[in-house]
């Protein structure tokens, strides 16, 4: 990771406009067709949420906007991406777990299982401060229509939330919310990312 001069990037105007805005976060909602993802999960014995996280990482890794993030008033460029998962821990609370993204599904699955298990058992967060982290929160037991993440003013990372998927006769859908800092990307970038995420899920 390294600091870059915003004026020498494609985010120069956005940095000037939104870096000091009192509420710079934007939230999009999208209903995804996760029929293919659910089939792969069941046939291969892989966790649904792990597959969602991997598809998110795949889609994000193809967009240059996910390589930069505003941090402490600076624009930081990252060499790697991670996907965060919130896990229920052994004390009945939650722990945060950053999983490094790998294009290799087997490698990502191995890291996901190992790191989330350790975070749950030890009740300790696993942070990757040198990666651009995409936050996720899965409320898989609950049917929700959407959620807007809290903007703390500390973390500017993109964040996704989803609840329980909905099964129909021939189709399974999942509504997700995607929150992002306007300095990092514009609405068109976010919309393309969500379209790319749908493609990754459909081609899994």
N, C-alpha and C positions, 0 to 999 in steps of 0.2 A: 504494500500500500504506500501511496505517496500523495503529497499535496500537489494540486495542479492549479494553475492560474485560470480562473473561470473565463477570463477574456479570451483565452486561447482554446476554448472548447465550444461545442455547439450549445452549451447551456449558459452562455454569457448573459443573454437578456433575461432568462428565467432566474438566474442567480441574483441579478440586480433587482428584479421585480418582487421575488418571493422569499428571499433569504431571511428578511427581517419582518415578514408579515406575521401578524398575531395568530393567524390560523392558516398555515400554508398547506394543510393536508387536504387531499381530494379523495373521495370514496366512490368507486364504481360497484355496481351489482351485476352479476351475470348468472344465468342458469345454464349449467353445463350438462351435456349428455355424457354420463359416466357408465353407460351400459357396458362398453368394452372393458373399462377398468375393473368393474365388479366381476366380470367373467374371468379375467386374468387372475384377480385376487383369489377367487374360489378354486379355479383349476390348478393353480400353482402353489396354493397355500401361503400367499403373501398378504401382508397386512394392507388393507384398503388405504389407510392414511399414509403409510410408507410410500405406496405407489403414487398417491396424490402429491406428496412432497417431492418425489423424484421427477414427476412430470412438470411441476412448478420450476424445479431447478433446470430442467431441460429447456423449457420455454424461456426462462430468464437468461440462460447462458448464451442465447442467440441474439440478445438485444444489448447493444452497447450501453444503453442508459443504465442498466443494472450494474455496470462496472464503476459508477460514480455515485457518491452520496455526500450530501452536506453534513458536516460534523463540526460542531463548535465554531460555526461561522466560516468554515473553510470548505473547499470542495476537495474531496479525497477520491483518488482513483485506486481501485482494488484489482489484484491479480486473480483472486479466487472468489467463489460464491459459496455460501452455505445456506441451508434451510433449517429454520428453527422449529422445534416441536415443543409444545407444552404437555408435560406428562404428569399424571397423578402419582404422587410418591407414597412411600410407606407410612408417612405420618398423617395421611389424609389431606394433604395440601397439594400444591403443584410445584414442579421444578421446570426450569427452562433448559432446553438442550439443543445446542447448535450441531448440526450434522453436515460435514463437508460434502459438497456436491461432487459426484463422480458420474461421468457419462456411462459408466459400467453399472448396470442395474444391480448385479450381484454384489459388487463392492459397496455400493450405496446401501443396499439392504443390510449387509453385514455390519457396517458402521452404525446404521440406524438402530438395529436391534441391540448392539453392544452398548452404545452410548445412552440410549433412552432407558435401558435396563439399569445401568449404573446410576443414572440420575435419579431414577425412581427408588432404587434401593438405598442410596447414600443420602438422598434428600439434598443434593448439591447441584447447583447449576453448572452446565458445561458450556463455556463461552469460547467463541473463536473471534477475538477482537481484530484480527488482521484479515478477515473475510467480510465481504458485503453480505450481510445476513438478511434473508427474507423471512419475516416472522409468520408463523401460522398458529391458529388455535382451532381445534376440531371439537365441537360440542356434539359428538356423534350420537348421544342418547336423545337429543332434543330436535324437534322440528322447528326451525326458525326461518323466517323469511329474509333476514338480513341483520347485519350488525355493523356499527360504525366504531372503529377502534378509538381509544382515548389518545389524544395528543398531549404528551407530557411536556414537550419542549426540550426533552433530553434525547430521546431516540427518534431519529428521522427515517428509520428503516421502513421499507414497504412491508405491508402486513396483510395477511389473508385470513378470513374466518369463514367457517362453514359448519353446518349442523348435520342432521341425519339426511341421508339421501332418500329420495322418494321413488318408489317402484310403481310403475304402471304395467300394463299388459305386456308390451314389447319394448319398453324403454325405462331406463333408470336415470333420474336427474338429480343434480346437486346445485343448490344456489350458493354462490360464494360472494363475499365482499372483498374488494381489493382497495386498500388505502395506500396512498403514495404521497411523497412530498413533491410539490409542484416544481421545486428547484431541480429535482432529479429527472423528472419527465413531464411531458405534456399529456393531455387527455388522449390524443391520437396514439402516442406511444403505449399508454396503458391499455387502450382498446386493442391494439395489435398484439400486445402480450397476452391478453385474455383469449384472443382468437388463436394464437400460437399454442396456448395451453390446451384449448379444445382439440387442436390437431394432434398434439402429443398424446392426449388421452385416447383419441380415436384410433391412432396408429400404434398403440402400445402392443 
